Amino acid sequence: MNIPTAAEVLDALKAALPRPTSEAPRDCRGIYGLFDHSGNFRYIGSTSAENETFYKRIHHRHRTGSETSSHYFSRMYNTGRMWRLRNDPVTKADGDIAKRLRNVFIEQHCRAVWVPLPDYAPIADLEAEVIARAPAEMIAWNRWGMEAYEEPTTLVDKLIESLALSPYERAAIGRQRERFLGSALQKKSAGTMAELPIGPFRFFALDVETANNDRASICQVGVACVRPDNSISTWVTLVDPRTDRWVFSDLHGITPGMVQGAPTIGEVIEAIDMHLTGRTVYQHSGFDRSAIRAACNKLGRAEPDWDWQNSVSVARAAWPELKGNGGHGLASLKAFLGLEFEHHDAGEDARAAAQVVLLAERWGGSMAKTSDDVLDDADTAPAPPAHSHLLGATATGSVVGRSVLTQGNINNSHFYLRDLISAFPAEIIGGDNRTSRASRTVSITWGGSAPVSTDIDGKKKIFRDRSWVKSFFERNAARPGDIVELTESAPYCYQVALIRD
């Protein structure tokens, strides 16, 4: 076999049909190229090591390798719901799920080409010559020349649907996205458990998942922490229930392997007790308190002194029409109130219980009990009547301004802030790419399961994170001519609603 020249190798790479990474040859070496999810040729590399094949290098190392090494698929798609912080014990369980999602995404949407060479060829030297001859766009990833991509949201959404992920898995990748965006207010602790977010808080909501019918077999705990501006920070941890009997894995998606190395329920209660003692803690039904009590009995310790309240009672008072018409369980309230959350994940269910309380406050004034540092009843506004033209999040605060929607806005999931830009603090306005983000972010409440943390793209004059806007438009059936109204509810906290004439 003759050894081709660098020019011939480059021409062969350009002419080759991009193939799935799993089809890379297992029995030969040479020079190869990688393509991104949009079909762009982005990297040239080689299997210069004698023990590497195309398959081992492309499908195994580049796709499944670490994000901080020269494993370019892993690095370029370490983003959004596919993001993982390597060797972080606090986020390992969620990060492993995000990485598995990323691996499948790369296998389905990225491609590679290859030019086999004989083992006696000077592969490393040829690679250097090919790279020197290649156009800049073909080696954009080489030498870490590009930042990781923004999450291809539509493709990831479709992939998640096709994989039929469990509630725990969907919630885990949602948490990874929040961490990637920098909006998670969790901090590392000395062990494998994050600390609760820093307050002050009005009240808390708590939810647990169990491994089996023994209420003490808690395998996950979630706490929703509600701030004075009604924004919610969620804390969640897996728990090792120290049991061999797992009955509910099909329900919540948590398995024995996931909880290996996780804290025990005794450690979790110790970690959160100082924050919750004497404070209002909502549960949705009586199950969660009974599970904590059962766990404490098994541990031989007293039940924590938390001021337990029931968000079911709050919902019954706010929406009596649901009695006999779906009831006041979270699944029913999810449909009735238009909430978005992953039922049977402790963090998501805790957040949903907190949202039920907040919506009930707005609906009927002060019917929810809160802790000592709560807002006065006058600080909560009732929801608009059913015939109102105001859609989306209920706005309380001063109006910043309005943006009229075009069909282009709706198609591209954004709305313009051009006429409002001077009303925003300068420190939340950044440049035109992710590397030039603003020095701080704002929290956007839009009616979904969680506020969004983002800055403003100062060039395009839109919110940089647009992942929520599509859902906001779909939820409210947005159409050209509708108006998005922005209200400042607190410093760096905004609400959006859709106004229709």
VENZI-V49527 format. One line per field, one symbol per residue. phi: phi as a letter, one per 40 degrees, with the letter a starting at -180 (. if undefined). psi: psi as a letter, one per 30 degrees, with the letter a starting at -180 (. if undefined). burial: + if it has 24 or more other ideal C-beta (glycine too) atoms within 12 Angstrom, else -. Layout:
phi = ???
psi = ???
burial = ???
//
This chain:
phi = .cccccccccccccccccbddcccccbabibbbbbcccgccbabaacccccbbdcccccccccbcccbbcbccdccbcafcbcaccgcccbdccccccccccdcdcccbbbababcbcccccccccdccccccccdccbccdffcbcdccdcdcccdccccccfccdccccccccccccccgccccbcbccbbcccdcccbcabbbabbbcaccccccbabbbcbccdcgcbbbbaacbccfbcbbbbcccbgcbdccccgccccccccccbcccbdgbcbcbbgccccccccccccccgbccccbccbbccccccccbccccgbhgbcccccdcccgcbaccgbccccccccccdccccdccbgcbbcbccccccdccbbcccccccccbgcccbhcccibbccbccdccbfaacbdcbdccccccbbbccaccbcccabbbbcbhccacbbabbccccfbcccbcccdccccdbfcadgcbcbbbccadgbbbbabbbc
psi = kkjlleeeeeeeeefkkklkefgkkfgllbkllkkafggkkfkkalifkfgkleeeeeedeeefalfgahieeeefgilbfgkkjkgjfegeeeeeeeeeeeeeeeeefllllljkllffkieeeeeeeeeefkleffhffkhhflllllkieeeeeeeeeffhlleeeeeefeeeeeeefgfkgllklfbgkllllkalkellkkklkleafjffhkfkkkkkjklfgglkkkkkklkjfhlfjjegefefgkleefgkfllleeeeeeefefffkglkjkljageeeeeeeeeeeefglkklikikljfeeeeeeeifffkghfagleeeeeeefhljljkgkeeeeeeeeeeeeeeeeeegbjgkklaehllleffkkllllfglgjlbkkkjakkealkkkleeeeeghlkkgeffeffkkefgjaaglffhllflllkjkgfafklkklakjfefhlkejgffeeeeeeeghklkflkkkkkjflkgklkklkkk.
burial = ---+-+--++-++--+-+--+--++--++++++++++---+++++++----++++++++++++++-+---+++++++++++++++--+-++++++++++++++++++++++++++++---+-+--++-+++--+---+++++---+-++++++-+++-++----++++++++++++++++++++++-----++++++-+-++++++++++++-++++++++++++++++++++++++++++++--+-++-+++++--++--++++++++-+++-++--+++++++-+++-++++++-------+-+-++++++++++++--+-----+++-+++--+++++++++++++++++++++++++++--++++++--++----++-+------++++++++--++++++---++--+++++--++--+---+++---+--++--++++++++++++++++++---++++++++++++-++-+---++++++++--++++++++--
//
